[in-house]
Amino acid sequence: MATVLSVSGSPSASSRTSRLLRHLDERLAAQGHDVIPLDVRTIPAEALLGADFRHPAIVEATDLFARADGVVVGTPVYKASYSGVLKALLDLLPQYALTGKTVLPLATGGSIAHVLAIDYALRPVLTSMGAAHIVQGWFTLDKDITVHDDGFLTVAPAATEALTQVVDQFSAALDRTPLLAVAG
C-alpha cells in the first residue's frame, strides 16, 4: 500500500483539525496505508518564519513530502484561507514537492461561509506544487467535531459519512496511482 503524509496545519495543540486528521489516519492505516503524521505547529517557529531551508526540521519535513505517495492536508480556516503556519511550511518546500502525489485537502471552520476556502485558497497552491491528482476535499464545521474529556473524538453522523467517502476516494486513488504510472 501507499505511504501517506497526514499534515495538520493547525497552530493549536488542542486543535479539532489535528484530532480529526488523526482520527482519519486510523481509517487510512486500517486500509493498509503507512500513515505518517506531521503537525506543522511542532516545527520550530524560527525555522518557519525565518525561512531556514537548512534547519533540520525543515529538511525532515521536505524528506517526508518526498517519501509520500499521497498527502492529506488539513487546516483550520482563518479569514477565508488556510492557516499561516501551513503557508509558512508550503512556502519552504520545493516548488514541485507534490509532483506525482495524490492529495486530499480538508478544512475545518466555524461557519459554512468558509466552505470555499478549499477550492479558492488551498487547491490552487496544491496544484501549483505539482500534485498529480487532488481528490475532492471536505470542509467540516467545528460544531460537528467533539473532543471529549477522555480525548475520544466524535464526529456528527452527516460529517462522518462525508469524511468516510472522501477518505475512501483518496485511498482508492492511491491504489490506482501506481497502475496509471505503469500504463503511461
TORPA-529210 format. One record per atom (N, C-alpha, C, O): residue number from 1; atom name; x, y, z; residue in three letters; chain. Coordinates in steps of 0.1 Angstrom, whole numbers. Atoms other than C-alpha are relative to their C-alpha. Last residue first. Layout:
// residues N
NUM,CA,X,Y,Z,ALA,A
...
END
This chain:
// residues 184
184,N,-5,-12,8,GLY,A
184,CA,19,57,-191,GLY,A
184,C,13,-3,-5,GLY,A
184,O,19,6,-12,GLY,A
183,N,7,0,13,ALA,A
183,CA,4,23,-180,ALA,A
183,C,6,11,-9,ALA,A
183,O,6,9,-22,ALA,A
182,N,-5,11,8,VAL,A
182,CA,30,19,-152,VAL,A
182,C,-6,0,-14,VAL,A
182,O,1,-2,-24,VAL,A
181,N,-14,-3,3,ALA,A
181,CA,22,53,-138,ALA,A
181,C,6,-11,-9,ALA,A
181,O,14,-7,-18,ALA,A
180,N,0,-10,10,LEU,A
180,CA,-16,47,-140,LEU,A
180,C,15,3,-4,LEU,A
180,O,17,6,-16,LEU,A
179,N,4,6,13,LEU,A
179,CA,-12,14,-122,LEU,A
179,C,0,10,-11,LEU,A
179,O,4,7,-22,LEU,A
178,N,-11,7,6,PRO,A
178,CA,9,31,-95,PRO,A
178,C,-4,-7,-13,PRO,A
178,O,4,-8,-22,PRO,A
177,N,-11,-8,5,THR,A
177,CA,-18,57,-90,THR,A
177,C,11,-8,-5,THR,A
177,O,16,-5,-16,THR,A
176,N,0,0,14,ARG,A
176,CA,-48,33,-87,ARG,A
176,C,13,7,-5,ARG,A
176,O,17,5,-17,ARG,A
175,N,-2,13,5,ASP,A
175,CA,-43,24,-50,ASP,A
175,C,1,-1,-16,ASP,A
175,O,7,-10,-21,ASP,A
174,N,-14,4,-3,LEU,A
174,CA,-37,60,-41,LEU,A
174,C,2,-14,-6,LEU,A
174,O,13,-17,-11,LEU,A
173,N,-8,-7,10,ALA,A
173,CA,-70,70,-59,ALA,A
173,C,15,-4,2,ALA,A
173,O,23,-6,-7,ALA,A
172,N,1,7,13,ALA,A
172,CA,-88,43,-39,ALA,A
172,C,9,6,-11,ALA,A
172,O,15,-1,-19,ALA,A
171,N,-7,13,-1,SER,A
171,CA,-74,57,-6,SER,A
171,C,-1,-8,-14,SER,A
171,O,9,-14,-18,SER,A
170,N,-14,-2,-1,PHE,A
170,CA,-85,92,-16,PHE,A
170,C,8,-13,0,PHE,A
170,O,18,-15,-8,PHE,A
169,N,-3,-4,13,GLN,A
169,CA,-120,80,-25,GLN,A
169,C,15,3,-2,GLN,A
169,O,22,-1,-11,GLN,A
168,N,0,12,8,ASP,A
168,CA,-121,62,8,ASP,A
168,C,3,3,-15,ASP,A
168,O,9,-5,-21,ASP,A
167,N,-12,7,-3,VAL,A
167,CA,-111,94,26,VAL,A
167,C,1,-13,-8,VAL,A
167,O,12,-17,-12,VAL,A
166,N,-11,-6,6,VAL,A
166,CA,-137,114,7,VAL,A
166,C,13,-7,4,VAL,A
166,O,22,-8,-5,VAL,A
165,N,0,1,14,GLN,A
165,CA,-165,89,15,GLN,A
165,C,13,7,-6,GLN,A
165,O,19,1,-15,GLN,A
164,N,-3,14,4,THR,A
164,CA,-156,85,51,THR,A
164,C,1,-1,-15,THR,A
164,O,10,-8,-20,THR,A
163,N,-14,2,-2,LEU,A
163,CA,-155,123,55,LEU,A
163,C,4,-15,-4,LEU,A
163,O,15,-17,-10,LEU,A
162,N,-7,-7,11,ALA,A
162,CA,-190,126,40,ALA,A
162,C,15,-2,1,ALA,A
162,O,22,-4,-9,ALA,A
161,N,3,7,13,GLU,A
161,CA,-205,99,62,GLU,A
161,C,8,7,-11,GLU,A
161,O,14,0,-19,GLU,A
160,N,-7,13,1,THR,A
160,CA,-188,112,93,THR,A
160,C,-2,-7,-13,THR,A
160,O,8,-12,-19,THR,A
159,N,-14,-3,3,ALA,A
159,CA,-200,148,86,ALA,A
159,C,8,-13,-1,ALA,A
159,O,17,-14,-9,ALA,A
158,N,0,-4,14,ALA,A
158,CA,-236,135,83,ALA,A
158,C,15,3,-3,ALA,A
158,O,19,0,-15,ALA,A
157,N,3,10,10,PRO,A
157,CA,-232,115,116,PRO,A
157,C,1,4,-15,PRO,A
157,O,8,-2,-23,PRO,A
156,N,14,0,3,ALA,A
156,CA,-216,143,137,ALA,A
156,C,-2,-10,-12,ALA,A
156,O,6,-11,-21,ALA,A
155,N,3,-9,11,VAL,A
155,CA,-180,135,146,VAL,A
155,C,-15,-2,-4,VAL,A
155,O,-19,-14,-4,VAL,A
154,N,12,4,7,THR,A
154,CA,-169,120,179,THR,A
154,C,-3,11,-11,THR,A
154,O,0,23,-9,THR,A
153,N,6,-10,9,LEU,A
153,CA,-134,122,193,LEU,A
153,C,-13,-6,-6,LEU,A
153,O,-13,-18,-10,LEU,A
152,N,8,6,11,PHE,A
152,CA,-122,105,224,PHE,A
152,C,-7,10,-9,PHE,A
152,O,-12,20,-4,PHE,A
151,N,-7,0,13,GLY,A
151,CA,-97,125,243,GLY,A
151,C,-7,-6,-11,GLY,A
151,O,-3,-5,-23,GLY,A
150,N,-9,11,0,ASP,A
150,CA,-110,115,278,ASP,A
150,C,8,-1,-13,ASP,A
150,O,16,-10,-16,ASP,A
149,N,-10,-1,-10,ASP,A
149,CA,-126,149,282,ASP,A
149,C,11,-11,0,ASP,A
149,O,23,-9,3,ASP,A
148,N,4,2,-13,HIS,A
148,CA,-144,146,249,HIS,A
148,C,11,1,10,HIS,A
148,O,23,0,6,HIS,A
147,N,-11,7,-7,VAL,A
147,CA,-134,161,216,VAL,A
147,C,-4,-1,15,VAL,A
147,O,-6,9,22,VAL,A
146,N,0,-1,-15,THR,A
146,CA,-165,170,196,THR,A
146,C,12,-8,6,THR,A
146,O,13,-20,3,THR,A
145,N,-11,8,-6,ILE,A
145,CA,-164,177,159,ILE,A
145,C,0,3,15,ILE,A
145,O,1,14,20,ILE,A
144,N,2,14,3,ASP,A
144,CA,-196,188,141,ASP,A
144,C,11,-9,6,ASP,A
144,O,10,-22,4,ASP,A
143,N,10,5,-9,LYS,A
143,CA,-196,222,158,LYS,A
143,C,-3,-15,-2,LYS,A
143,O,-9,-21,6,LYS,A
142,N,-5,2,-14,ASP,A
142,CA,-163,229,142,ASP,A
142,C,-10,-6,9,ASP,A
142,O,-7,-15,17,ASP,A
141,N,3,-11,-10,LEU,A
141,CA,-179,226,108,LEU,A
141,C,6,-4,13,LEU,A
141,O,5,-16,17,LEU,A
140,N,8,4,-12,THR,A
140,CA,-162,202,84,THR,A
140,C,-2,11,10,THR,A
140,O,8,18,13,THR,A
139,N,0,-10,-10,PHE,A
139,CA,-150,212,49,PHE,A
139,C,-9,-6,11,PHE,A
139,O,-21,-9,9,PHE,A
138,N,12,-1,-8,TRP,A
138,CA,-142,183,25,TRP,A
138,C,3,10,11,TRP,A
138,O,13,11,17,TRP,A
137,N,-3,-2,-15,GLY,A
137,CA,-118,177,-3,GLY,A
137,C,-13,1,7,GLY,A
137,O,-24,-1,2,GLY,A
136,N,10,-9,-6,GLN,A
136,CA,-125,161,-37,GLN,A
136,C,3,1,15,GLN,A
136,O,5,-8,22,GLN,A
135,N,13,6,-2,VAL,A
135,CA,-93,144,-48,VAL,A
135,C,-9,11,6,VAL,A
135,O,-5,21,11,VAL,A
134,N,6,-6,-13,ILE,A
134,CA,-63,164,-59,ILE,A
134,C,-14,-5,0,ILE,A
134,O,-23,-1,-8,ILE,A
133,N,15,2,-1,HIS,A
133,CA,-44,143,-85,HIS,A
133,C,-4,6,13,HIS,A
133,O,1,2,24,HIS,A
132,N,5,7,11,ALA,A
132,CA,-8,147,-98,ALA,A
132,C,-15,-1,0,ALA,A
132,O,-22,0,-11,ALA,A
131,N,8,11,-3,ALA,A
131,CA,0,175,-74,ALA,A
131,C,-5,-7,-12,ALA,A
131,O,-11,-1,-21,ALA,A
130,N,-2,11,9,GLY,A
130,CA,26,198,-90,GLY,A
130,C,-8,-13,4,GLY,A
130,O,-6,-23,-2,GLY,A
129,N,-11,8,-6,MET,A
129,CA,31,225,-63,MET,A
129,C,1,-14,-8,MET,A
129,O,9,-22,-4,MET,A
128,N,-13,-7,4,SER,A
128,CA,10,249,-83,SER,A
128,C,12,-8,4,SER,A
128,O,23,-6,-1,SER,A
127,N,-2,2,14,THR,A
127,CA,-19,225,-79,THR,A
127,C,13,5,-5,THR,A
127,O,20,-1,-13,THR,A
126,N,-4,14,1,LEU,A
126,CA,-15,224,-41,LEU,A
126,C,2,-3,-15,LEU,A
126,O,11,-11,-19,LEU,A
125,N,-14,2,-5,VAL,A
125,CA,-14,262,-41,VAL,A
125,C,4,-14,-2,VAL,A
125,O,15,-17,-7,VAL,A
124,N,-9,-6,10,PRO,A
124,CA,-46,265,-63,PRO,A
124,C,15,-2,5,PRO,A
124,O,24,-4,-4,PRO,A
123,N,-2,8,13,ARG,A
123,CA,-64,239,-41,ARG,A
123,C,10,6,-10,ARG,A
123,O,18,-1,-15,ARG,A
122,N,-9,11,-1,LEU,A
122,CA,-58,258,-8,LEU,A
122,C,3,-8,-13,LEU,A
122,O,14,-10,-16,LEU,A
121,N,-13,-4,-7,ALA,A
121,CA,-73,292,-13,ALA,A
121,C,10,-11,-1,ALA,A
121,O,21,-10,-5,ALA,A
120,N,-5,-12,4,TYR,A
120,CA,-103,290,-37,TYR,A
120,C,13,5,6,TYR,A
120,O,20,14,1,TYR,A
119,N,-1,-2,14,ASP,A
119,CA,-113,254,-36,ASP,A
119,C,7,13,-5,ASP,A
119,O,13,13,-15,ASP,A
118,N,-8,11,6,ILE,A
118,CA,-105,246,0,ILE,A
118,C,2,3,-15,ILE,A
118,O,13,2,-20,ILE,A
117,N,-14,-2,-2,ALA,A
117,CA,-116,280,12,ALA,A
117,C,9,-11,-6,ALA,A
117,O,20,-8,-11,ALA,A
116,N,-7,-1,13,LEU,A
116,CA,-150,275,-4,LEU,A
116,C,15,2,2,LEU,A
116,O,22,3,-8,LEU,A
115,N,0,13,7,VAL,A
115,CA,-166,263,28,VAL,A
115,C,8,0,-13,VAL,A
115,O,14,-10,-17,VAL,A
114,N,-14,3,4,HIS,A
114,CA,-157,294,47,HIS,A
114,C,2,-13,-8,HIS,A
114,O,13,-17,-10,HIS,A
113,N,-5,-11,9,ALA,A
113,CA,-192,309,49,ALA,A
113,C,14,-3,-5,ALA,A
113,O,19,3,-15,ALA,A
112,N,0,5,13,ILE,A
112,CA,-202,275,63,ILE,A
112,C,4,11,-10,ILE,A
112,O,6,8,-22,ILE,A
111,N,12,-4,8,SER,A
111,CA,-191,288,96,SER,A
111,C,1,-5,-14,SER,A
111,O,12,-6,-20,SER,A
110,N,12,-3,-8,GLY,A
110,CA,-168,278,125,GLY,A
110,C,-13,4,-8,GLY,A
110,O,-23,4,-2,GLY,A
109,N,2,-14,-3,GLY,A
109,CA,-141,261,105,GLY,A
109,C,-13,2,7,GLY,A
109,O,-22,-7,8,GLY,A
108,N,9,-1,-11,THR,A
108,CA,-124,229,95,THR,A
108,C,-3,15,2,THR,A
108,O,6,23,0,THR,A
107,N,0,-12,-8,ALA,A
107,CA,-106,221,63,ALA,A
107,C,-11,-1,10,ALA,A
107,O,-21,-8,9,ALA,A
106,N,11,0,-10,LEU,A
106,CA,-95,190,43,LEU,A
106,C,1,14,8,LEU,A
106,O,12,19,10,LEU,A
105,N,0,-12,-8,PRO,A
105,CA,-74,187,11,PRO,A
105,C,-13,0,10,PRO,A
105,O,-24,-4,5,PRO,A
104,N,13,-2,-5,LEU,A
104,CA,-67,152,-1,LEU,A
104,C,0,12,9,LEU,A
104,O,6,12,19,LEU,A
103,N,1,-8,-12,VAL,A
103,CA,-36,149,-23,VAL,A
103,C,-15,1,3,VAL,A
103,O,-24,2,-5,VAL,A
102,N,14,-2,-2,THR,A
102,CA,-24,123,-47,THR,A
102,C,-2,7,12,THR,A
102,O,4,4,23,THR,A
101,N,7,4,-12,LYS,A
101,CA,13,127,-55,LYS,A
101,C,-15,2,-1,LYS,A
101,O,-20,11,-8,LYS,A
100,N,3,14,0,GLY,A
100,CA,32,127,-88,GLY,A
100,C,-8,-5,12,GLY,A
100,O,-10,-17,13,GLY,A
99,N,0,7,13,THR,A
99,CA,47,161,-82,THR,A
99,C,-2,-15,2,THR,A
99,O,5,-21,9,THR,A
98,N,12,9,1,LEU,A
98,CA,37,174,-47,LEU,A
98,C,0,-8,-13,LEU,A
98,O,-10,-14,-16,LEU,A
97,N,-1,10,-11,ALA,A
97,CA,71,190,-38,ALA,A
97,C,-11,-10,-1,ALA,A
97,O,-10,-21,5,ALA,A
96,N,8,11,4,TYR,A
96,CA,71,209,-71,TYR,A
96,C,1,-12,9,TYR,A
96,O,2,-24,5,TYR,A
95,N,12,-4,8,GLN,A
95,CA,82,243,-59,GLN,A
95,C,-9,-12,-4,GLN,A
95,O,-21,-10,-4,GLN,A
94,N,-4,-2,14,PRO,A
94,CA,105,228,-32,PRO,A
94,C,-13,3,-8,PRO,A
94,O,-24,-2,-5,PRO,A
93,N,-1,12,8,LEU,A
93,CA,90,232,3,LEU,A
93,C,5,3,-14,LEU,A
93,O,2,14,-19,LEU,A
92,N,-13,5,-2,LEU,A
92,CA,96,264,23,LEU,A
92,C,3,-13,-8,LEU,A
92,O,14,-18,-9,LEU,A
91,N,-9,-9,6,ASP,A
91,CA,65,282,11,ASP,A
91,C,14,-5,1,ASP,A
91,O,23,-1,-8,ASP,A
90,N,1,1,14,LEU,A
90,CA,44,252,20,LEU,A
90,C,10,9,-8,LEU,A
90,O,15,5,-18,LEU,A
89,N,-7,12,3,LEU,A
89,CA,57,254,56,LEU,A
89,C,-1,-2,-16,LEU,A
89,O,10,-6,-22,LEU,A
88,N,-14,-1,-2,ALA,A
88,CA,49,290,60,ALA,A
88,C,7,-12,-4,ALA,A
88,O,18,-12,-10,ALA,A
87,N,-6,-8,11,LYS,A
87,CA,15,286,44,LYS,A
87,C,15,1,2,LYS,A
87,O,23,0,-8,LYS,A
86,N,-1,9,11,LEU,A
86,CA,7,258,69,LEU,A
86,C,6,8,-12,LEU,A
86,O,14,2,-19,LEU,A
85,N,-10,10,-3,VAL,A
85,CA,16,281,98,VAL,A
85,C,1,-10,-12,VAL,A
85,O,12,-14,-15,VAL,A
84,N,-13,-6,3,GLY,A
84,CA,-5,309,82,GLY,A
84,C,12,-10,3,GLY,A
84,O,22,-9,-5,GLY,A
83,N,-8,-6,-11,SER,A
83,CA,-36,288,83,SER,A
83,C,14,5,-5,SER,A
83,O,20,0,-14,SER,A
82,N,-7,10,-8,TYR,A
82,CA,-57,282,52,TYR,A
82,C,9,7,10,TYR,A
82,O,12,19,9,TYR,A
81,N,-11,7,6,SER,A
81,CA,-80,309,39,SER,A
81,C,6,-10,9,SER,A
81,O,1,-12,21,SER,A
80,N,3,6,13,ALA,A
80,CA,-113,326,44,ALA,A
80,C,12,-6,-7,ALA,A
80,O,12,-8,-19,ALA,A
79,N,2,-12,9,LYS,A
79,CA,-102,348,74,LYS,A
79,C,0,-5,-15,LYS,A
79,O,6,0,-24,LYS,A
78,N,-1,-13,-6,TYR,A
78,CA,-89,317,92,TYR,A
78,C,-1,10,-10,TYR,A
78,O,6,10,-20,TYR,A
77,N,2,-11,9,VAL,A
77,CA,-99,282,81,VAL,A
77,C,0,13,8,VAL,A
77,O,-8,14,18,VAL,A
76,N,11,-8,-4,PRO,A
76,CA,-85,253,101,PRO,A
76,C,-1,12,-9,PRO,A
76,O,10,16,-15,PRO,A
75,N,-3,-13,-6,THR,A
75,CA,-62,232,81,THR,A
75,C,-13,6,5,THR,A
75,O,-24,4,0,THR,A
74,N,11,-5,-8,GLY,A
74,CA,-58,196,69,GLY,A
74,C,3,14,6,GLY,A
74,O,14,16,11,GLY,A
73,N,-3,-13,-5,VAL,A
73,CA,-36,184,41,VAL,A
73,C,-12,5,7,VAL,A
73,O,-22,8,1,VAL,A
72,N,12,-6,-5,VAL,A
72,CA,-36,147,34,VAL,A
72,C,4,13,6,VAL,A
72,O,13,13,15,VAL,A
71,N,0,-10,-11,VAL,A
71,CA,-7,137,12,VAL,A
71,C,-14,5,4,VAL,A
71,O,-22,9,-5,VAL,A
70,N,12,-8,-1,GLY,A
70,CA,-2,107,-10,GLY,A
70,C,2,9,12,GLY,A
70,O,9,6,22,GLY,A
69,N,7,2,12,ASP,A
69,CA,28,87,-22,ASP,A
69,C,-12,9,-1,ASP,A
69,O,-17,13,-12,ASP,A
68,N,14,4,0,ALA,A
68,CA,50,101,5,ALA,A
68,C,-6,-2,-14,ALA,A
68,O,-1,4,-24,ALA,A
67,N,2,14,-2,ARG,A
67,CA,88,99,5,ARG,A
67,C,-15,-4,-2,ARG,A
67,O,-18,-15,-5,ARG,A
66,N,-7,7,11,ALA,A
66,CA,94,134,-9,ALA,A
66,C,-4,-15,0,ALA,A
66,O,-6,-21,-10,ALA,A
65,N,8,-2,12,PHE,A
65,CA,69,150,15,PHE,A
65,C,5,-8,-12,PHE,A
65,O,-3,-13,-20,PHE,A
64,N,13,7,-2,LEU,A
64,CA,86,133,44,LEU,A
64,C,-9,2,-12,LEU,A
64,O,-15,-7,-17,LEU,A
63,N,-2,14,3,ASP,A
63,CA,120,145,31,ASP,A
63,C,-13,-8,1,ASP,A
63,O,-15,-17,-6,ASP,A
62,N,-2,1,14,THR,A
62,CA,108,181,30,THR,A
62,C,2,-15,-4,THR,A
62,O,-3,-19,-14,THR,A
61,N,13,-2,5,ALA,A
61,CA,96,178,66,ALA,A
61,C,0,-2,-16,ALA,A
61,O,-8,-8,-22,ALA,A
60,N,8,12,-3,GLU,A
60,CA,130,164,76,GLU,A
60,C,-14,1,-6,GLU,A
60,O,-19,-9,-12,GLU,A
59,N,-6,11,8,VAL,A
59,CA,149,192,59,VAL,A
59,C,-8,-13,2,VAL,A
59,O,-11,-20,-8,VAL,A
58,N,5,-2,14,ILE,A
58,CA,125,217,75,ILE,A
58,C,5,-10,-9,ILE,A
58,O,-2,-15,-18,ILE,A
57,N,14,3,0,ALA,A
57,CA,131,202,110,ALA,A
57,C,-6,3,-14,ALA,A
57,O,-15,-5,-19,ALA,A
56,N,2,14,0,PRO,A
56,CA,169,201,104,PRO,A
56,C,-15,-4,-1,PRO,A
56,O,-19,-14,-7,PRO,A
55,N,3,4,-13,HIS,A
55,CA,170,238,95,HIS,A
55,C,-4,-15,0,HIS,A
55,O,-11,-19,-9,HIS,A
54,N,-10,10,-5,ARG,A
54,CA,186,241,61,ARG,A
54,C,-3,-5,14,ARG,A
54,O,4,-13,19,ARG,A
53,N,1,12,8,PHE,A
53,CA,156,259,44,PHE,A
53,C,9,-11,5,PHE,A
53,O,7,-23,3,PHE,A
52,N,-13,7,-1,ASP,A
52,CA,156,285,72,ASP,A
52,C,-1,-14,-7,ASP,A
52,O,-4,-24,0,ASP,A
51,N,-2,6,12,ALA,A
51,CA,127,307,61,ALA,A
51,C,14,-7,-1,ALA,A
51,O,21,-6,-10,ALA,A
50,N,-13,-4,4,GLY,A
50,CA,130,327,93,GLY,A
50,C,4,-6,-14,GLY,A
50,O,15,-3,-19,GLY,A
49,N,1,-14,3,LEU,A
49,CA,93,323,99,LEU,A
49,C,13,6,-5,LEU,A
49,O,13,16,-11,LEU,A
48,N,11,-3,10,LEU,A
48,CA,93,285,95,LEU,A
48,C,1,15,-3,LEU,A
48,O,0,19,-15,LEU,A
47,N,-2,6,13,ALA,A
47,CA,127,278,111,ALA,A
47,C,-10,4,-10,ALA,A
47,O,-7,7,-22,ALA,A
46,N,-11,-7,6,GLU,A
46,CA,123,303,139,GLU,A
46,C,4,-6,-14,GLU,A
46,O,9,2,-23,GLU,A
45,N,5,-12,6,ALA,A
45,CA,88,289,146,ALA,A
45,C,12,8,-7,ALA,A
45,O,10,13,-18,ALA,A
44,N,-4,-13,-7,PRO,A
44,CA,103,255,153,PRO,A
44,C,-4,12,-8,PRO,A
44,O,-2,13,-20,PRO,A
43,N,-12,-5,6,ILE,A
43,CA,83,227,136,ILE,A
43,C,3,14,6,ILE,A
43,O,-5,22,8,ILE,A
42,N,-11,6,-7,THR,A
42,CA,58,212,161,THR,A
42,C,13,4,-7,THR,A
42,O,24,2,-1,THR,A
41,N,-3,-8,-12,ARG,A
41,CA,30,235,148,ARG,A
41,C,12,-5,8,ARG,A
41,O,18,3,16,ARG,A
40,N,-9,-11,4,VAL,A
40,CA,33,218,114,VAL,A
40,C,3,8,12,VAL,A
40,O,14,14,13,VAL,A
39,N,7,-12,-5,ASP,A
39,CA,18,186,129,ASP,A
39,C,10,12,-2,ASP,A
39,O,20,13,4,ASP,A
38,N,-9,-12,-1,LEU,A
38,CA,31,158,107,LEU,A
38,C,-9,12,5,LEU,A
38,O,-18,16,-3,LEU,A
37,N,6,-13,-4,PRO,A
37,CA,15,123,109,PRO,A
37,C,11,11,1,PRO,A
37,O,22,9,6,PRO,A
36,N,-10,-8,-8,ILE,A
36,CA,30,95,89,ILE,A
36,C,-7,13,3,ILE,A
36,O,-9,21,-6,ILE,A
35,N,3,-14,-2,VAL,A
35,CA,5,69,76,VAL,A
35,C,10,7,10,VAL,A
35,O,13,2,20,VAL,A
34,N,-9,-5,-10,ASP,A
34,CA,15,36,61,ASP,A
34,C,-2,15,2,ASP,A
34,O,2,23,-7,ASP,A
33,N,-9,-10,4,HIS,A
33,CA,-16,25,42,HIS,A
33,C,10,3,12,HIS,A
33,O,6,2,24,HIS,A
32,N,-13,5,4,GLY,A
32,CA,-33,-8,48,GLY,A
32,C,11,10,-4,GLY,A
32,O,22,6,-7,GLY,A
31,N,1,4,14,GLN,A
31,CA,-69,2,48,GLN,A
31,C,13,-5,-5,GLN,A
31,O,15,-8,-17,GLN,A
30,N,8,12,1,ALA,A
30,CA,-68,2,86,ALA,A
30,C,-2,-5,-14,ALA,A
30,O,-4,-17,-16,ALA,A
29,N,-9,11,-5,ALA,A
29,CA,-40,28,84,ALA,A
29,C,-7,-14,-1,ALA,A
29,O,-1,-24,-5,ALA,A
28,N,-10,3,11,LEU,A
28,CA,-62,50,62,LEU,A
28,C,9,-11,4,LEU,A
28,O,12,-20,-4,LEU,A
27,N,8,7,11,ARG,A
27,CA,-91,47,88,ARG,A
27,C,10,-4,-12,ARG,A
27,O,9,-15,-17,ARG,A
26,N,3,13,-5,GLU,A
26,CA,-67,55,117,GLU,A
26,C,-7,-8,-11,GLU,A
26,O,-5,-20,-14,GLU,A
25,N,-13,8,2,ASP,A
25,CA,-53,85,98,ASP,A
25,C,-3,-15,4,ASP,A
25,O,2,-24,-3,ASP,A
24,N,0,5,14,LEU,A
24,CA,-89,98,97,LEU,A
24,C,12,-8,-3,LEU,A
24,O,11,-17,-12,LEU,A
23,N,12,9,1,HIS,A
23,CA,-90,101,135,HIS,A
23,C,0,-6,-14,HIS,A
23,O,-2,-19,-15,HIS,A
22,N,-5,12,-7,ARG,A
22,CA,-55,117,135,ARG,A
22,C,-11,-11,0,ARG,A
22,O,-8,-23,-1,ARG,A
21,N,-9,7,9,LEU,A
21,CA,-69,142,110,LEU,A
21,C,5,-13,6,LEU,A
21,O,6,-23,-2,LEU,A
20,N,8,6,11,LEU,A
20,CA,-99,150,131,LEU,A
20,C,10,-8,-9,LEU,A
20,O,7,-19,-14,LEU,A
19,N,7,12,-6,ARG,A
19,CA,-77,155,162,ARG,A
19,C,-8,-7,-11,ARG,A
19,O,-8,-19,-12,ARG,A
18,N,-10,10,-2,SER,A
18,CA,-55,179,142,SER,A
18,C,-6,-13,5,SER,A
18,O,-2,-24,0,SER,A
17,N,-5,4,13,THR,A
17,CA,-84,199,130,THR,A
17,C,10,-12,1,THR,A
17,O,9,-22,-6,THR,A
16,N,10,10,5,ARG,A
16,CA,-101,199,164,ARG,A
16,C,5,-5,-14,ARG,A
16,O,3,-17,-17,ARG,A
15,N,7,-2,12,SER,A
15,CA,-69,216,177,SER,A
15,C,-10,-11,-4,SER,A
15,O,-6,-23,-4,SER,A
14,N,12,6,-3,SER,A
14,CA,-57,213,212,SER,A
14,C,-10,1,-12,SER,A
14,O,-22,1,-10,SER,A
13,N,-2,13,-6,ALA,A
13,CA,-21,220,204,ALA,A
13,C,-13,-8,3,ALA,A
13,O,-13,-20,2,ALA,A
12,N,4,3,-13,SER,A
12,CA,-31,249,182,SER,A
12,C,3,-14,4,SER,A
12,O,0,-24,-3,SER,A
11,N,-10,-5,-10,PRO,A
11,CA,-12,262,152,PRO,A
11,C,-3,-4,14,PRO,A
11,O,5,-2,23,PRO,A
10,N,6,-8,-11,SER,A
10,CA,-33,240,128,SER,A
10,C,11,4,10,SER,A
10,O,20,-3,13,SER,A
9,N,-4,-14,1,GLY,A
9,CA,-18,230,95,GLY,A
9,C,-5,8,11,GLY,A
9,O,-6,20,10,GLY,A
8,N,9,-9,-7,SER,A
8,CA,-21,193,102,SER,A
8,C,6,14,0,SER,A
8,O,17,16,5,SER,A
7,N,-5,-13,-5,VAL,A
7,CA,-3,172,76,VAL,A
7,C,-11,8,6,VAL,A
7,O,-21,12,0,VAL,A
6,N,12,-7,-4,SER,A
6,CA,-10,135,70,SER,A
6,C,4,13,8,SER,A
6,O,9,12,19,SER,A
5,N,-4,-10,-9,LEU,A
5,CA,18,120,49,LEU,A
5,C,-13,8,4,LEU,A
5,O,-19,14,-5,LEU,A
4,N,8,-12,0,VAL,A
4,CA,5,88,33,VAL,A
4,C,6,10,11,VAL,A
4,O,8,6,22,VAL,A
3,N,-5,-8,-11,THR,A
3,CA,28,59,22,THR,A
3,C,-8,14,0,THR,A
3,O,-7,20,-10,THR,A
2,N,-7,-13,1,ALA,A
2,CA,9,37,-1,ALA,A
2,C,5,5,13,ALA,A
2,O,0,2,24,ALA,A
1,N,8,-12,0,MET,A
1,CA,0,0,0,MET,A
1,C,9,13,0,MET,A
1,O,21,12,0,MET,A
END
